[in-house]
Amino acid sequence: MPNHTFPTQRLGVLLVVSGPSGSGKTTLCRQLADVGEVVYSVSCTTRAPRPGEVHGRDYFFLSEQEFQDHIRRDEFFEHARVHGNLYGTLKTYVKQNLERGADVVMDIDIQGASIVRACDDELVQRCLTDVFILPPSVEALKERLSNRGTEDDEKLSLRLSNALTEIAQWHTYTYALVSGTREHDLDRFRALLVAERLRVVRQQN
Amino acid sequence: MPNHTFPTQRLGVLLVVSGPSGSGKTTLCRQLADVGEVVYSVSCTTRAPRPGEVHGRDYFFLSEQEFQDHIRRDEFFEHARVHGNLYGTLKTYVKQNLERGADVVMDIDIQGASIVRACDDELVQRCLTDVFILPPSVEALKERLSNRGTEDDEKLSLRLSNALTEIAQWHTYTYALVSGTREHDLDRFRALLVAERLRVVRQQN
């Protein structure tokens, strides 16, 4: 039996991660990227940078005009307006990584995730999986949102209401991870990636 | 939003594991059971115990007559004759574990796995996933089979030939794990279980 009947190569995993503000999803995605295990998919946005955010690391901060130009040239994988601002991820960047076997983690809201999921690109369909990160409880969510300290009361209330609406969608994802301790979360999140790397659908011979 | 919209309970994972003799699959399954993370599904067989094998731990060693009685009462999840001996797993044992949320690892040959996969039981379909363990290479497989020392040359040759035929089926499984070091194998095998526990299809609210 020739060796080429063994799996020899694999495509990258496209790990789509959603969850409300306060679920801890961005921290998890960043931690996985920091240990070098995945490429963190940097999105474009028209919203203003928050203190400490860096262009090209946290987001590509674009003007409305620049963003619209990308839309016209169909360069976004998906894009959506959330809380008045545009968010989107560039297609070619993601696909090139998947083709060379690099895993891509996409930290994306529910609207964006559903668009990526509905994408008819064969490579994307083969590489895609999705996980919803839930906060431990409603109480913990309230506390986490309050501790951010970047919002006035009205905005906080809006965020909480949005978060609760989003949470109701957890069962439409492939995986659901209820956040616990940071270490346990990262362990499970990493396991999810390791397992997805073993899926036959992405292995080739 | 009431708390019951969060996932609160889950069904067990039924992890069906196949791979040729010499792939290391039995060691992996045992290791996972030893750390208490899964219930190792003990099969029934009509073959004679090998030195060191214990009834009720390695297999339930049954007479041909006892085995046939279980078949008649439809108590097997699946059963098949391999190398002249009967092998089978009792249904109720597996399903009771899954219902109470315990994960069950089923170390089973390709024939048996395809029967379990085709089972029309709703609980089984919901809990089932499968993984094929491959040896690192054909050379490594030959070496591992030779080192067993329990077979004469003719039987060894038959086992090798069977193993190579089985290996060609790796792509019909959900996951494929190419065996490497024992530690790395266990890490990935455990990750697979951890990830499967997070699957929405087995979570309830």
Chai-1 contact restraints between the chains, C-beta under 6 A:
chainA,res_idxA,chainB,res_idxB,connection_type,confidence,min_distance_angstrom,max_distance_angstrom,comment,restraint_id
A,M1,B,L164,contact,1.0,0.0,6.0,A-B,restraint_1
A,T5,B,A168,contact,1.0,0.0,6.0,A-B,restraint_2
A,P7,B,A176,contact,1.0,0.0,6.0,A-B,restraint_3
A,L164,B,M1,contact,1.0,0.0,6.0,A-B,restraint_4
A,A168,B,T5,contact,1.0,0.0,6.0,A-B,restraint_5
A,H171,B,V200,contact,1.0,0.0,6.0,A-B,restraint_6
A,Y173,B,V200,contact,1.0,0.0,6.0,A-B,restraint_7
A,Y175,B,L198,contact,1.0,0.0,6.0,A-B,restraint_8
A,Y175,B,R199,contact,1.0,0.0,6.0,A-B,restraint_9
A,A176,B,P7,contact,1.0,0.0,6.0,A-B,restraint_10
A,A176,B,V200,contact,1.0,0.0,6.0,A-B,restraint_11
A,A176,B,Q203,contact,1.0,0.0,6.0,A-B,restraint_12
A,L177,B,L198,contact,1.0,0.0,6.0,A-B,restraint_13
A,R188,B,V194,contact,1.0,0.0,6.0,A-B,restraint_14
A,A191,B,A191,contact,1.0,0.0,6.0,A-B,restraint_15
A,A191,B,V194,contact,1.0,0.0,6.0,A-B,restraint_16
A,A191,B,A195,contact,1.0,0.0,6.0,A-B,restraint_17
A,L192,B,A195,contact,1.0,0.0,6.0,A-B,restraint_18
A,V194,B,R188,contact,1.0,0.0,6.0,A-B,restraint_19
A,V194,B,A191,contact,1.0,0.0,6.0,A-B,restraint_20
A,A195,B,A191,contact,1.0,0.0,6.0,A-B,restraint_21
A,A195,B,L192,contact,1.0,0.0,6.0,A-B,restraint_22
A,A195,B,A195,contact,1.0,0.0,6.0,A-B,restraint_23
A,L198,B,Y175,contact,1.0,0.0,6.0,A-B,restraint_24
A,L198,B,L177,contact,1.0,0.0,6.0,A-B,restraint_25
A,R199,B,Y175,contact,1.0,0.0,6.0,A-B,restraint_26
A,V200,B,H171,contact,1.0,0.0,6.0,A-B,restraint_27
A,V200,B,Y173,contact,1.0,0.0,6.0,A-B,restraint_28
A,V200,B,A176,contact,1.0,0.0,6.0,A-B,restraint_29
A,Q203,B,A176,contact,1.0,0.0,6.0,A-B,restraint_30
